[in-house]
Amino acid sequence: MWIQARMTFTTALRETKEEAGLGTEHLQVINSFVQELRYEVRGKPKEVLYWLAELKEPGTAVTLSDEHQDYRWARLEEACTLARYKDLQDTLRAAQRHLEAQQDKQ
């Protein structure tokens, strides 16, 4: 699961709650991974930070806001196909490498 925000971690948590119905009680944030993406939207620069998190209980229901139509859980390559943008695909792959490195340490 991705948590995203423009400014702060607190904003990211608020947005995740508003858009997916998932609060801090549902998430285990992996603080050792944060990725920043910079791009333009309608000619204006945008910076977005992504934090990595997992559900504490895998069966937790996602409740989408009116801003979204659908969601799905996907393996890495499917997620990259859905993401479409190279920088977001690179972020997904970096998160996968990070998780694998964390597992190797254990």
Buried (B, 14 or more C-beta within 10 A) or exposed (E): BBBBBEEEBEBBBEBBBEBBBBEEEBBEBBEEBBBEBEEEEEEEEEEBBBBBBEBEEEEBEBEEEEEEEEEEEEEEEEBBEEBEEEEBBBBBBBBBEBBEEEEEEE
